[in-house]
Amino acid sequence: MNRISDAFKGKKAFVAFITGGDPDIETTEKLIIAMAESGADIIEIGIPFSDPVAEGIVIQQADERALKNGCTVDKLFEMVKRVRGKTDIPLLFMTYINPIFVYGKEKFMSRCAECGIDGVIVPDLPFEERAELAEVCEKHGITQISMIAPTSRERIEIIAKNAKGFIYCVSSLGVTGVRSELNTNVAEMINEVKKVTPVPCAVGFGISTPGQARDMADVSDGIIIGSAIVKLIEKYGRDSIEPVKQFVIAVKGAM
């Protein structure tokens, strides 16, 4: 959708991730508005899941807290609908294929469109199986975000040619989480993408400081930060609005 593409026009985009329902739905709603007002360009909302295979311990524990506190997909849809009345910032759901199938992919994408979700990221759906969602996403105007990783290699070209919105470039092997160093040659990976498509590339997995955000933004079209934000929410709970705002301001300033 246009909102996603527009987020990268004329600037480096900051994609901020939070786990929906951690510590509760009301705080998630406040955090989304606060991050939008503080400089985030796109907000990615993780749907809590009992088996989040791409997530490190920080987001795993956030998922557990959210589920324990009664977060459901339906409650997140209602929350997004309220948020959409207050901001036009692009909103994405990050989820796994099983929750979508259990909910019903037609119903899921229909509700995404109804409440104002712009796109979905499904990290355990390989590119070769993206057709499982492609038709229903297109029907409802939901952008299916593609991912590439250091192991993608010869697959980068075919993934990039079919990408929409932006490409999620995984900076390092393993799961999400805070890392002191990012050793992958991200620039080389992005250069391969740029040979075949103008679709923006945003780098995620491991970025946790304003300095790392600046360095990754230098070689990409944007950066994605999740675990560092979720750690602040874990620490401050319902009082996390201001600490998260200050972190977003610092990261955006560094970029």
C-alpha positions in Angstrom: 0.0 0.0 0.0 1.0 3.6 -0.5 1.6 4.3 3.2 4.4 1.8 3.3 6.2 3.1 0.2 5.6 6.7 1.4 7.4 6.0 4.6 10.7 5.6 2.7 10.4 8.6 0.5 13.1 11.3 1.1 14.3 9.7 4.3 15.7 6.7 6.1 12.7 4.9 7.6 12.7 3.7 11.2 10.5 0.6 11.7 9.7 0.1 15.4 8.5 -3.2 16.7 6.4 -4.0 19.8 4.6 -7.1 21.0 0.9 -6.6 20.9 -0.7 -6.9 24.4 2.6 -6.5 26.4 2.0 -5.5 29.1 -1.6 -5.0 28.1 -3.7 -3.9 25.1 -4.2 -0.3 26.5 -0.5 0.3 26.9 0.2 -1.1 23.4 -2.3 1.4 22.0 -0.6 4.3 23.9 2.9 3.1 22.8 1.9 3.0 19.1 0.7 6.6 19.2 3.7 7.7 21.2 6.2 6.1 18.8 4.4 7.6 15.8 4.6 11.1 17.4 8.3 10.6 18.3 9.6 9.8 14.8 8.9 6.1 14.0 8.0 5.8 10.4 6.4 2.3 10.4 5.2 0.3 13.4 5.3 -3.5 13.4 3.0 -5.2 15.9 3.9 -8.7 16.9 0.9 -11.0 17.4 1.8 -13.0 20.5 2.3 -16.7 19.8 3.2 -19.7 21.9 6.0 -20.9 19.4 7.7 -17.8 17.9 10.5 -19.6 16.2 12.2 -16.4 14.9 12.3 -14.7 18.2 14.9 -14.5 20.9 14.3 -14.7 24.6 13.2 -11.0 25.0 10.3 -11.3 22.6 9.5 -14.8 23.6 8.9 -13.6 27.2 6.9 -10.6 25.9 4.7 -13.1 24.0 4.2 -15.1 27.2 3.3 -12.0 29.2 0.8 -10.8 26.5 -0.9 -14.2 26.3 -1.0 -14.6 30.1 -2.7 -11.2 30.2 -5.4 -12.3 27.8 -4.3 -10.8 24.5 -6.1 -12.3 21.5 -6.0 -11.6 17.8 -9.5 -10.2 17.9 -8.5 -7.7 20.7 -5.5 -6.6 18.6 -7.8 -6.0 15.6 -10.1 -3.8 17.8 -7.1 -2.0 19.2 -5.7 -1.3 15.7 -9.0 0.1 14.6 -8.9 2.6 17.5 -5.3 3.5 16.7 -6.1 4.1 13.0 -8.5 6.8 14.0 -5.6 8.7 15.6 -2.7 8.2 13.2 -1.9 7.4 9.5 1.4 5.7 10.3 1.8 2.4 8.4 1.0 -0.5 10.6 2.2 -4.1 10.1 1.4 -7.3 11.8 4.3 -9.7 12.4 3.0 -13.2 12.9 3.4 -16.8 12.0 1.6 -18.9 9.5 -0.1 -21.2 12.0 -2.1 -18.4 13.7 -3.2 -17.1 10.3 -4.4 -20.6 9.3 -6.2 -21.2 12.6 -8.0 -17.9 12.3 -8.7 -18.5 8.6 -6.6 -16.6 6.1 -9.5 -15.0 4.3 -11.0 -13.8 7.6 -7.6 -12.7 8.9 -6.7 -10.5 5.9 -10.3 -9.2 5.6 -10.1 -8.0 9.2 -6.6 -6.6 8.6 -8.0 -4.4 5.8 -11.0 -3.5 7.8 -9.0 -2.2 10.8 -6.3 -0.5 8.8 -3.3 -2.9 8.8 -1.1 -2.1 5.8 1.0 -5.3 5.6 2.1 -8.6 7.2 5.4 -10.2 7.9 5.4 -14.0 8.2 8.9 -15.1 9.0 8.2 -18.9 8.9 6.6 -18.8 5.4 9.4 -19.5 2.9 9.4 -17.5 -0.3 8.7 -20.7 -2.3 5.4 -21.0 -0.3 4.3 -17.3 -0.4 1.5 -18.3 -2.7 -0.3 -19.6 0.4 -1.1 -16.0 1.2 -0.3 -14.0 -1.9 -3.8 -14.1 -3.5 -5.7 -13.3 -0.3 -3.3 -10.5 0.6 -3.7 -9.0 -2.9 -7.5 -9.3 -2.7 -7.6 -7.3 0.5 -4.8 -4.8 -0.3 -2.5 -6.2 2.3 1.3 -6.0 1.5 3.1 -9.3 2.1 6.6 -8.2 3.2 9.5 -10.4 1.9 12.5 -11.3 3.9 16.1 -12.0 2.9 18.9 -13.4 5.1 22.7 -13.9 4.8 21.9 -17.5 3.7 19.5 -16.4 0.9 22.4 -16.0 -1.6 21.2 -17.2 -5.1 17.6 -16.7 -3.9 18.0 -13.0 -3.4 17.3 -12.1 -7.0 14.0 -14.0 -7.2 12.8 -12.8 -3.8 13.7 -9.2 -4.6 11.9 -9.3 -8.0 8.7 -10.2 -6.3 9.0 -7.9 -3.3 6.5 -5.2 -2.4 6.4 -2.5 0.2 10.0 -3.0 1.5 12.3 -5.9 1.9 13.2 -7.0 5.4 16.9 -7.7 5.4 18.0 -10.0 8.2 21.3 -8.7 9.4 22.6 -11.9 11.1 21.9 -15.5 11.5 19.8 -16.8 14.4 16.8 -15.2 16.2 15.9 -11.7 17.1 17.7 -10.0 20.0 20.1 -7.3 21.1 23.6 -7.8 19.7 26.8 -5.9 20.6 28.2 -6.3 17.1 26.6 -6.8 13.6 29.2 -8.7 11.6 27.2 -9.6 8.5 28.1 -7.8 5.3 24.7 -6.1 5.0 25.8 -3.7 2.3 26.7 -6.6 0.0 23.3 -8.2 0.5 21.5 -4.9 -0.2 23.6 -4.3 -3.3 22.4 -7.6 -4.7 18.8 -6.5 -4.1 19.4 -3.1 -5.7 20.5 -4.7 -9.0 17.0 -6.0 -9.6 14.5 -3.8 -7.8 14.0 -0.2 -6.4 12.0 -1.6 -3.5 13.5 -0.2 -0.3 15.6 -2.4 2.0 15.2 -2.2 5.8 17.7 -4.0 8.1 16.6 -5.8 11.2 17.7 -8.4 13.8 20.2 -7.2 16.4 20.1 -3.4 16.0 19.7 -2.0 19.5 21.5 1.4 19.9 21.3 4.7 18.1 24.9 4.2 16.9 24.1 0.8 15.3 21.0 2.4 13.8 23.1 5.1 12.2 25.6 2.6 10.8 22.9 0.3 9.3 21.0 3.3 7.9 24.1 4.4 6.1 24.0 1.2 3.9 20.2 0.7 3.7 16.9 2.5 3.3 15.8 2.0 6.8 16.3 0.0 10.1 14.1 -2.2 12.2 14.4 -2.3 16.0 12.4 -4.7 18.2 14.1 -6.3 21.2 15.6 -3.1 22.5 12.1 -1.5 22.6 10.6 -4.6 24.1 13.2 -4.7 26.9 12.2 -1.2 27.9 8.6 -2.3 28.0 9.6 -5.3 30.1 11.5 -3.0 32.5 8.9 -0.2 32.9 5.6 -2.0 32.1 2.7 0.4 32.0 5.1 3.3 32.7 7.1 2.6 29.5 5.6 5.3 27.3 8.1 8.0 28.1 11.2 5.7 28.0 10.2 4.3 24.7 9.5 7.8 23.3 12.9 9.0 24.3 14.5 5.9 22.8 12.7 6.4 19.5 13.7 10.1 19.4 17.4 9.1 20.0 17.4 6.5 17.3 15.7 8.7 14.8 18.1 11.5 15.6 21.1 9.3 15.0 19.7 8.2 11.7 
